[in-house]
């Protein structure tokens, strides 16, 4: 029988990210080539920041994608390996590292070619004053050749709040998430290398389709950026973890998948208040 180690808040006592993430691709969905040969142009902005408009273009090849970012009069571009997953018809999860930056940078997004909407984040590591902590800049966009508008962008959601969902990433690795409020969630490892370890971290939630969500978190202890597309109807996920191994400083940048089991919802505060005497 596997038993949990003595709990510690010190990140150096936790299982290394590299060891923890080993095997997380066992239940990962298959890669998709559905966008090969396509050029998709997104009109993007930071949510609620009307002065942050940029154009982001992706041209999908057989092995790589070419991205072009136009901001004001400046243009940046690059060609990267990428991972693309089609989780529902027309609903994609895209992840790639921007190799031309002087510190680790990844781009991760949910892209719905049916609605024309995209939501994602640029994740960064190695920035002062806390280079081990992941940073995140959210963006939303609309496909240029669609009828999508900024007013129809994926909304933030509270639909996951109160739910406890069990995620099996492999035949060994099992975690529970409890979604506490709009800004926090708790995770705990019930099986695998991190058995007995848990924490409460910052969280962000978006609704993509019915029973389909984009959930992201930033770990304050080890410094991981995590982002997961959750399909509760199909009971499956795809996602990423991006961080620096606390033991070696090596970059950990993985895609992963899980079987997802919703264990139920705790009533909200207002639902739990006693009625009139």
Secondary structure per residue as TSV (DSSP state, phi and psi in degrees):
chain	resnum	aa	ss	phi	psi
A	1	X	-	360.0	134.5
A	2	X	-	-83.2	133.6
A	3	X	-	-119.9	151.4
A	4	X	-	-73.6	147.2
A	5	X	-	-77.0	165.9
A	6	X	-	-60.0	130.0
A	7	X	-	-72.4	143.0
A	8	X	-	-143.5	143.0
A	9	X	S	-82.7	-13.9
A	10	X	-	-72.3	123.6
A	11	X	G	-62.2	-28.6
A	12	X	G	-71.0	-15.8
A	13	X	G	-88.1	-13.3
A	14	X	S	-79.7	157.3
A	15	X	-	-56.5	137.3
A	16	X	-	-62.6	151.4
A	17	X	H	-57.4	-40.3
A	18	X	H	-61.6	-45.3
A	19	X	H	-68.9	-41.8
A	20	X	H	-60.7	-41.5
A	21	X	H	-81.6	-9.2
A	22	X	T	-62.4	122.6
A	23	X	T	93.0	-2.1
A	24	X	T	-69.3	-5.6
A	25	X	T	-93.8	4.9
A	26	X	T	-60.5	-40.5
A	27	X	T	-108.1	19.1
A	28	X	-	-69.7	137.8
A	29	X	-	-63.3	161.8
A	30	X	-	-69.9	150.0
A	31	X	-	-67.8	152.5
A	32	X	-	-115.0	144.5
A	33	X	-	-114.8	18.5
A	34	X	T	-63.6	-24.1
A	35	X	T	-99.3	5.0
A	36	X	T	-57.0	131.5
A	37	X	T	85.8	-0.7
A	38	X	-	-99.5	150.8
A	39	X	E	-115.9	117.5
A	40	X	E	-117.2	121.7
A	41	X	E	-107.8	125.6
A	42	X	E	-112.4	132.7
A	43	X	E	-92.2	110.6
A	44	X	E	-116.6	160.1
A	45	X	E	-159.4	160.1
A	46	X	-	-71.6	133.2
A	47	X	T	-53.4	132.8
A	48	X	T	68.9	15.0
A	49	X	-	-123.3	95.3
A	50	X	T	-68.8	-17.2
A	51	X	T	-95.1	15.6
A	52	X	-	-111.1	23.6
A	53	X	-	-64.5	133.2
A	54	X	E	-139.6	164.0
A	55	X	E	-114.3	126.5
A	56	X	E	-120.5	120.2
A	57	X	E	-114.3	134.3
A	58	X	E	-120.6	129.9
A	59	X	E	-117.1	113.5
A	60	X	E	-91.2	123.1
A	61	X	-	-105.0	-172.0
A	62	X	S	-69.7	-39.2
A	63	X	S	-116.1	-23.5
A	64	X	E	-136.4	170.5
A	65	X	E	-126.4	150.8
A	66	X	E	-108.0	127.8
A	67	X	E	-114.6	146.3
A	68	X	E	-134.7	126.7
A	69	X	E	-115.6	117.6
A	70	X	E	-109.9	118.1
A	71	X	E	-133.1	111.3
A	72	X	T	62.0	-127.9
A	73	X	T	-95.1	3.2
A	74	X	E	-100.7	146.0
A	75	X	E	-130.0	132.0
A	76	X	E	-121.2	149.6
A	77	X	E	-155.5	163.4
A	78	X	E	-171.3	166.8
A	79	X	E	-122.9	127.1
A	80	X	E	-135.2	154.4
A	81	X	E	-70.9	153.1
A	82	X	-	-148.2	165.0
A	83	X	E	-126.8	128.9
A	84	X	E	-130.5	132.6
A	85	X	E	-128.8	133.5
A	86	X	E	-101.8	104.1
A	87	X	E	-86.0	-29.6
A	88	X	E	-142.5	162.6
A	89	X	T	-53.5	116.8
A	90	X	T	81.3	0.3
A	91	X	E	-111.6	112.7
A	92	X	E	-114.8	152.2
A	93	X	E	-119.8	119.9
A	94	X	E	-119.0	136.7
A	95	X	E	-144.6	133.4
A	96	X	E	-156.1	157.1
A	97	X	E	-97.8	135.2
A	98	X	-	-84.7	105.2
A	99	X	T	-78.4	-14.3
A	100	X	T	-84.6	-4.9
A	101	X	S	-80.8	159.4
A	102	X	S	-87.0	6.2
A	103	X	S	-148.8	162.3
A	104	X	-	-64.5	126.8
A	105	X	E	-136.9	132.1
A	106	X	E	-126.4	153.9
A	107	X	E	-119.4	127.8
A	108	X	E	-136.7	133.5
A	109	X	E	-154.3	156.8
A	110	X	E	-99.2	128.8
A	111	X	E	-126.6	119.3
A	112	X	E	-108.4	103.4
A	113	X	T	-76.2	-12.7
A	114	X	T	-81.4	-43.6
A	115	X	T	-88.4	-18.4
A	116	X	T	81.7	10.5
A	117	X	E	-104.8	146.9
A	118	X	E	-137.9	142.5
A	119	X	E	-137.5	131.9
A	120	X	E	-163.5	-172.1
A	121	X	E	-147.5	149.6
A	122	X	E	-95.4	119.2
A	123	X	E	-101.4	139.2
A	124	X	E	-135.6	146.7
A	125	X	-	-127.9	162.6
A	126	X	S	82.7	18.9
A	127	X	-	-100.0	139.6
A	128	X	T	-73.6	154.5
A	129	X	T	-89.6	1.1
A	130	X	-	-127.5	78.2
A	131	X	T	-64.1	-18.4
A	132	X	T	-84.3	-10.5
A	133	X	S	-91.9	138.3
A	134	X	-	-78.8	141.6
A	135	X	E	-114.0	159.8
A	136	X	E	-144.6	132.4
A	137	X	E	-123.4	113.5
A	138	X	E	-76.7	150.5
A	139	X	E	-144.7	154.9
A	140	X	E	-133.0	149.3
A	141	X	E	-152.1	168.7
A	142	X	E	-128.2	140.5
A	143	X	E	-65.5	133.6
A	144	X	T	-65.6	-28.6
A	145	X	T	-99.5	22.8
A	146	X	S	-117.5	175.8
A	147	X	S	-90.4	6.2
A	148	X	-	-65.9	144.1
A	149	X	-	-126.4	161.7
A	150	X	G	-61.2	-29.4
A	151	X	G	-66.9	-19.2
A	152	X	G	-102.8	16.8
A	153	X	S	-60.9	156.3
A	154	X	-	-53.7	128.6
A	155	X	-	-85.5	152.7
A	156	X	B	-64.5	152.5
A	157	X	-	-139.4	152.3
A	158	X	-	-112.2	10.6
A	159	X	T	-66.2	-24.5
A	160	X	T	-84.4	-12.9
A	161	X	T	-63.8	136.0
A	162	X	T	88.9	-13.1
A	163	X	E	-83.4	145.7
A	164	X	E	-113.2	118.3
A	165	X	E	-120.9	133.4
A	166	X	E	-100.9	126.9
A	167	X	E	-114.7	119.5
A	168	X	E	-101.0	107.9
A	169	X	-	-84.7	-22.1
A	170	X	S	-157.1	-177.5
A	171	X	S	-68.5	-12.2
A	172	X	S	-110.0	-37.3
A	173	X	-	-95.9	116.0
A	174	X	E	-132.9	132.2
A	175	X	E	-131.6	147.7
A	176	X	E	-106.8	140.1
A	177	X	E	-113.3	136.7
A	178	X	E	-121.1	118.0
A	179	X	E	-90.9	108.4
A	180	X	-	-84.6	-50.7
A	181	X	S	-157.2	-169.5
A	182	X	S	-67.3	-12.1
A	183	X	S	-124.0	-10.3
A	184	X	E	-137.4	147.6
A	185	X	E	-143.7	161.3
A	186	X	E	-115.7	136.7
A	187	X	E	-123.4	149.4
A	188	X	E	-147.3	139.0
A	189	X	E	-88.9	124.4
A	190	X	E	-104.4	-8.6
A	191	X	E	-166.4	140.2
A	192	X	S	115.1	-167.4
A	193	X	T	-62.4	-29.4
A	194	X	T	-98.8	21.2
A	195	X	T	-47.5	126.3
A	196	X	T	89.7	-9.5
A	197	X	-	-88.6	142.6
A	198	X	E	-161.0	168.1
A	199	X	E	-165.5	171.1
A	200	X	E	-119.0	126.0
A	201	X	E	-135.9	168.8
A	202	X	E	-66.1	144.1
A	203	X	E	-139.6	153.1
A	204	X	E	-136.7	138.4
A	205	X	E	-130.6	133.3
A	206	X	E	-129.5	147.3
A	207	X	E	-99.8	126.8
A	208	X	E	-99.3	-48.6
A	209	X	E	-148.2	-178.0
A	210	X	T	-61.2	129.0
A	211	X	T	58.0	25.7
A	212	X	E	-134.4	126.2
A	213	X	E	-136.5	155.0
A	214	X	E	-111.6	116.8
A	215	X	E	-120.0	136.6
A	216	X	E	-139.2	151.9
A	217	X	E	-144.7	158.0
A	218	X	E	-124.5	119.4
A	219	X	-	-85.4	127.2
A	220	X	S	-80.2	-22.7
A	221	X	S	-86.2	-58.7
A	222	X	S	-89.3	-28.0
A	223	X	-	98.6	24.6
A	224	X	-	-83.4	141.1
A	225	X	E	-97.5	125.8
A	226	X	E	-119.9	144.2
A	227	X	E	-146.3	132.4
A	228	X	E	-137.3	133.0
A	229	X	E	-92.5	120.2
A	230	X	E	-109.9	121.3
A	231	X	E	-110.7	96.3
A	232	X	T	-70.4	-31.0
A	233	X	T	-66.0	-41.2
A	234	X	T	-87.7	-7.5
A	235	X	T	58.0	46.2
A	236	X	E	-148.1	161.2
A	237	X	E	-138.6	164.2
A	238	X	E	-139.1	146.9
A	239	X	E	-167.8	-173.7
A	240	X	E	-134.2	156.7
A	241	X	E	-131.8	135.3
A	242	X	E	-138.5	116.4
A	243	X	E	-171.3	-178.6
A	244	X	E	-107.1	128.0
A	245	X	-	-58.1	125.9
A	246	X	T	-70.5	-19.6
A	247	X	T	-88.1	-38.8
A	248	X	T	-113.3	-18.9
A	249	X	-	80.8	2.8
A	250	X	-	-71.1	149.2
A	251	X	E	-74.1	131.6
A	252	X	E	-113.0	117.7
A	253	X	E	-141.8	93.5
A	254	X	E	-124.8	154.9
A	255	X	E	-105.9	151.7
A	256	X	E	-150.1	168.8
A	257	X	E	-146.7	163.0
A	258	X	E	-151.6	153.9
A	259	X	E	-82.4	133.8
A	260	X	E	-117.3	126.4
A	261	X	E	-123.4	115.1
A	262	X	E	-78.1	115.9
A	263	X	E	-90.0	2.2
A	264	X	E	118.6	175.0
A	265	X	E	-124.5	135.8
A	266	X	-	-83.8	134.0
A	267	X	-	-57.8	148.4
A	268	X	-	-70.0	170.6
A	269	X	H	-58.5	-48.2
A	270	X	H	-63.5	-34.6
A	271	X	H	-70.5	-21.7
A	272	X	H	-94.4	-9.9
A	273	X	S	-68.1	139.5
A	274	X	-	-67.3	147.6
A	275	X	-	-76.9	-179.4
A	276	X	-	-57.6	142.5
A	277	X	-	-64.7	360.0
